[in-house]
Amino acid sequence: MKQVRILGRDIRDSFKSVFRNFSLSLASISCITITLLVVAISIVLSINVNNFATLVEKDVTIVTFLKTDTTDEQIKIIEAEIKDLDNIESVVFNSKESITEEFMEASDTYKKIMEEWEEGENPLQDTFLVKVKDINYIGETAKKIEQIEGVQVVKYGAGMVEQLVGVFEIVRNITYGVVVALILVTAFLISNTIKITISSRKREIEIMRLVGASNINIKIPFIFEGLFLGAFGSIIPMVATIYGYTALYNRFNGQLFSPFIKLIVPSPFVYQTALILLGIGIIVGMFGSWRAVRKYLKI
Amino acid sequence: MNLIRLKNVKKVYKSGVTAIYDLNLKIEKGEFVFVIGSTGCGKSTFIKMLYREEKPTSGQIIVGGLDVAKLRNSKVYKLRRKLGVVFQDFKLLSKSTVYENVAFALEVFGLPKSEIHEKVLKVLDLVGLKNKAKHYPHQLSGGEQQRVAIARAIVNGPKLLICDEPTGNLDEVTSMEIMSVLDEINKLGTTIIMVTHDTTIVNKMKKRVILLDAGRVLKDYEKGTYVHEAG
């Protein structure tokens, strides 16, 4: 009961203290706001870039051409064998008849030529469209498919895919690195600003010690104060993320420059990002004040 | 019973300066003791060791049954809860009211609000500031601020009140007002140790006087036997 009462008072006093030391609190809060805005932008950018890369990677398909004289039964066996391989996401069969139809629909010239083909004269091949789970191993998977009895040739854009994957890998690492570095810088900046806020209250800590407050009793209100500063500082970045990104998404109809580059749908993405920002603000705020108070409790 | 006992206490600062050489002292419960001496005689160090703002280099200090020299940093609050300290510069929270300043010392114990209210008003009444509970320190005179500091120091009923030059910033009339408040508190049973260089006060109060010189007790005058000769 006693501890609950003390904790209740600590929370109340730390809240009051944010407003009583308003100018310094404002300095801390604006520092948190600005750094978290930068963090927010970098998170939104990096996740979108990664999302784009993943979408493109998922789109890469191994087209497996079967020999022209393959029977329906053989096709079923081949399909089962492909599905048995590791790293297979999906297998879709595309018969030469359906390919012919596609071509005929696409152009009248093709239609004229293809209509003249007799039964059994169709020179096209049955194909399997294979998607892989991990694009890094697409080459090996393609080789394995090629070795299956009845498969004539496989195509997946060898060379170009590897390059693309390599570039995406670098982009991913850079964006993650930037986000992590920014969060660290933020933590450092915020905790230093809070440290200044608290240094100005050395006297308060001294008096608390003097009247018999235990070290933990002294720390807790300051840690809560850090929590409040962090939470207040996250408000603007959170709102900016939620409304800013949603507005941007609507403005560009969910795609950037071309339908090829798709933006992430705002909900729940913006809410998750906002929560992450709040989390960073609060944790860094608490950590900053804890670090600052600790300094004055050593005598 | 001895409330305070010092045995062979020595204090050497990191800078190499020796502030206290071999101090031996006993102070009984309920006493009122002045500690006097010229600047640099070690009286500040002595008093700081009593509430463990400084640690002795060697020797033993017992305050209210606690071995102060052996007290760990994280346990200092146990000692601080047994005593009150008053300073020359008051050390009040400037952004808190008189009431909040005094209540602060009780809140750290986790007392219920009603009990805090009752105790704070009682002690403010004792120091004559009941009608200024809602004032902020800067709205008060020096003497009033010191009385707030005294109220804060005694609100939790400590056995010992340590005063470090409490009248140092005050004029003569105000100083005597503070002294009569302290005398009143002493009569209620609180032991008081007061460091001062104001010989007028010491002469008027006629209490036990410990005269320090160069880190040693030069003389320990029993109650009423000390008279400072002017010049």
Interface residues (C-beta under 8 A of the other chain):
Chain A: K2 Q3 R5 I6 R9 R20 N21 R203 E204 E206 I207 M208 R209 L210 V211 G212 A213 S214 N215 N217 L297 K298 I299
Chain B: Y51 E53 N73 S74 V76 Y77 K78 R80 R81 V85 K91 L92 L93 K95 F104 A105 E107 V108 F109 G110 L111 P112 R152 N156
